[in-house]
Amino acid sequence: MEVEKLAESLARRAGKLLKDNFAGVRSVEFKGAVDIVTEMDKKAEELIVGGILEKFPDHGILAEEGGEVIGSAPFRWIIDPLDGTTNYSHGYPVFCVSIGVEKNGEIICGVVFDPMQDEFFSASLGGGAFLNGKKISVSSTESLDTALLATGFPYDIRTNKDNNIDCFARFALKSQALRRAGAAALDLANTAAGRFDGFWELRLKPWDVAAGVLIVREAGGSVTGLSGAEFEIGDGNIVASNGLIHLEMTSVIEGF
């Protein structure tokens, strides 16, 4: 499929741009108290958006920095040019490029590229999930007690009491261990690859999850809202898992 090939090409090109400039001095702008953007976010997004519009000028686009472009075609590209901006700005090598493509409102393909590890995660609707071309599947961990989980915290953690700290504390007592890497798209991809058994987070944006949700599902995992209800990429609150510990996870989040 042409969109899949283009998504891979653009993610790889943007990832190379980010990696090549990783050691440089970065200009940082604050969008909020802890929410930032670097010049590399913008340059990577310009590369991706430019490549899409050159090939498919009638496609819609939703990108983190540039907002939304409404297209006449049934396709919409959902782009995070640099997921893990805070890590990147501090020289911490955990970040990725995430691109999901919708057709008529349904995600049909997704790619997540980690340029520092040279790991390329991909999935197409009904076609399975892959890491560097090899098929992947979620873990077989059956109990939360032996599970390795991932999470993150919303950017309004300082001002909103619904900030995930209470859930983090409960999961710390219920699971084997927790990790907070700082890139939701990578957390989802690593859940799909069986490295994490589950992931949850609050108030994520569509570009954080569009690709990763499809990759988890195509790897055999489950993705829902916090209560276990059906998840839509605009919802923001998400639980992703291997499926086997999903009910345990949603029960902990609900406070039971």
C-alpha positions in Angstrom: 0.0 0.0 0.0 1.4 3.4 -1.0 0.5 5.1 2.3 2.4 2.4 4.3 5.5 2.8 2.2 5.4 6.6 2.5 4.8 6.4 6.2 7.9 4.2 6.7 10.0 6.4 4.4 9.0 9.6 6.1 9.4 8.2 9.7 12.9 7.0 8.8 13.9 10.3 7.3 12.6 12.3 10.2 14.2 9.9 12.7 17.6 10.3 10.9 17.2 14.1 11.1 16.5 13.9 14.8 19.4 11.5 15.5 21.9 13.5 13.3 21.1 16.6 15.4 20.8 14.9 18.8 24.2 16.1 20.0 23.6 19.8 19.0 22.5 22.7 21.0 18.7 22.9 20.9 16.4 25.9 21.0 13.5 25.2 23.5 10.2 26.9 23.7 7.7 26.4 26.6 4.1 25.7 25.7 3.3 25.3 29.3 5.0 24.8 32.7 6.5 21.5 31.6 5.3 21.1 28.0 8.0 22.1 25.5 8.8 22.2 21.8 12.2 22.3 20.1 13.3 23.4 16.7 13.8 19.8 15.8 10.1 19.0 16.5 9.2 21.6 13.9 11.8 20.5 11.4 10.9 16.9 11.6 7.2 17.8 11.2 7.9 20.0 8.2 9.8 17.1 6.6 6.9 14.7 7.2 4.1 17.0 6.3 5.9 18.2 3.2 6.4 14.6 2.0 2.8 13.8 2.5 1.4 16.8 0.7 3.8 16.3 -2.2 2.6 12.7 -2.7 -1.0 13.1 -1.5 -2.1 16.8 -1.7 -5.7 15.9 -1.0 -5.0 14.0 2.3 -5.9 15.4 5.7 -3.2 15.9 8.4 -3.3 16.2 12.1 0.1 17.1 13.5 1.3 18.0 17.0 2.9 21.3 16.1 1.1 22.4 13.0 -2.5 21.5 13.9 -5.0 20.1 11.4 -5.3 20.3 7.7 -8.7 19.1 6.3 -8.3 17.1 3.1 -10.9 16.1 0.5 -9.7 12.4 0.5 -10.9 9.9 3.1 -7.3 9.7 4.5 -5.9 11.5 7.5 -2.3 11.3 8.7 -1.8 11.7 12.5 1.7 12.7 13.3 4.0 13.1 16.3 7.3 14.2 14.8 9.2 13.8 18.1 7.5 11.9 20.9 9.8 12.4 23.9 10.6 16.0 23.4 11.7 16.5 27.0 14.0 13.5 26.8 15.4 14.9 23.5 16.0 18.3 24.9 17.9 17.0 27.8 20.1 14.6 25.7 18.3 11.5 27.0 18.2 9.1 24.1 14.6 7.8 24.4 12.3 9.3 21.7 10.6 8.3 18.5 8.7 9.4 15.4 5.1 8.2 15.3 2.8 8.3 12.2 -0.7 6.8 12.0 -2.9 6.9 9.0 -6.7 6.8 9.1 -9.1 6.0 6.3 -12.7 7.0 6.9 -11.9 7.4 10.6 -10.3 4.0 11.1 -6.5 3.6 11.6 -5.3 1.4 8.8 -1.5 1.6 9.4 0.9 2.9 12.0 4.6 3.2 12.3 6.8 4.1 15.3 10.5 4.6 14.7 13.2 4.7 17.4 16.2 6.1 15.6 18.6 5.7 18.5 18.0 1.9 18.7 17.2 1.6 14.9 14.0 -0.1 15.8 11.1 0.3 13.4 7.7 -0.9 14.6 4.8 -1.1 12.1 1.4 -2.5 11.7 -1.4 -2.5 9.1 -5.1 -3.3 9.8 -5.5 -7.0 9.7 -1.9 -7.6 8.7 -0.1 -8.1 12.0 2.5 -6.1 13.8 6.3 -6.1 13.1 9.6 -4.9 14.5 12.3 -4.5 11.9 10.3 -6.7 9.6 9.8 -9.6 12.1 6.4 -10.4 13.5 5.8 -9.5 17.1 3.2 -10.4 19.7 2.3 -9.3 23.2 3.6 -11.0 26.3 2.1 -14.1 27.9 2.3 -12.8 31.5 -0.9 -13.9 33.2 -0.8 -11.9 36.5 -0.4 -8.3 37.4 1.8 -9.4 40.3 4.5 -10.5 37.8 3.9 -7.7 35.2 6.2 -4.9 34.1 4.1 -1.9 33.4 4.7 1.5 31.8 3.0 4.9 32.3 3.5 8.6 32.1 2.1 11.8 33.6 0.1 14.5 32.0 1.6 17.9 31.3 -0.8 19.6 33.8 0.4 17.4 36.6 1.2 20.5 38.8 -2.3 22.0 38.5 -4.7 19.1 38.0 -5.3 16.7 40.9 -6.3 14.0 38.4 -2.6 13.5 37.6 -2.1 9.7 37.7 0.0 9.8 40.9 -2.7 7.9 42.8 -2.8 5.2 40.1 1.0 5.0 40.0 1.1 4.4 43.7 -1.5 1.6 43.5 0.2 -0.1 40.6 3.6 0.2 42.4 2.1 -2.1 45.1 0.3 -4.5 42.7 2.8 -5.1 39.9 6.3 -6.4 39.7 7.7 -3.0 38.5 6.9 0.2 36.8 8.7 2.3 34.2 8.2 5.9 33.1 10.3 6.4 29.9 8.7 9.6 28.7 7.4 8.6 25.2 3.9 7.1 25.0 4.2 5.9 21.5 7.3 3.9 22.4 5.6 2.5 25.5 2.8 1.3 23.3 5.2 -0.2 20.8 7.2 -2.0 23.5 3.9 -3.3 24.9 3.2 -4.8 21.5 6.6 -6.3 21.4 6.1 -8.0 24.8 8.7 -6.0 26.6 6.0 -4.3 28.7 3.0 -6.3 29.9 0.8 -3.2 30.1 0.6 0.6 29.8 -1.8 3.2 31.0 -1.8 7.0 30.8 -4.1 10.0 31.1 -4.9 12.9 28.7 -2.8 11.8 25.7 -3.4 13.4 22.3 -4.3 11.5 19.1 -0.8 11.8 17.8 0.6 10.1 20.9 -1.5 7.0 20.4 -2.7 6.7 16.8 0.1 4.4 15.6 0.8 2.6 18.8 -2.8 1.5 19.4 -3.0 -0.3 16.1 0.4 -1.9 16.7 -0.7 -3.2 20.1 -4.0 -4.6 18.7 -2.3 -6.2 15.7 0.2 -7.8 18.1 -2.7 -9.5 19.9 -3.1 -7.0 22.7 -6.1 -5.1 24.2 -6.7 -1.4 24.2 -9.5 0.3 26.1 -10.4 3.4 28.1 -9.5 3.4 31.8 -12.8 1.7 32.8 -12.5 -1.0 30.1 -14.8 0.8 27.7 -14.1 1.1 24.0 -11.2 3.4 23.2 -11.2 6.1 20.5 -8.0 8.0 19.7 -9.6 11.3 20.8 -10.4 10.0 24.3 -7.0 10.6 25.8 -7.2 8.1 28.7 -5.9 4.7 27.7 -5.1 1.2 29.0 -3.1 -1.1 26.7 -2.0 -4.6 27.7 -1.4 -8.2 26.6 -5.1 -8.8 27.3 -4.4 -11.3 30.0 -3.9 -8.7 32.8 -6.3 -6.1 31.3 -9.1 -6.6 33.8 -6.7 -6.5 36.7 -5.3 -3.2 35.4 -8.7 -1.5 34.9 -9.7 -2.7 38.4 -6.6 -1.1 39.9 -7.3 2.1 38.1 -10.9 2.2 39.3 -9.5 1.9 42.8 -10.7 -1.6 43.7 
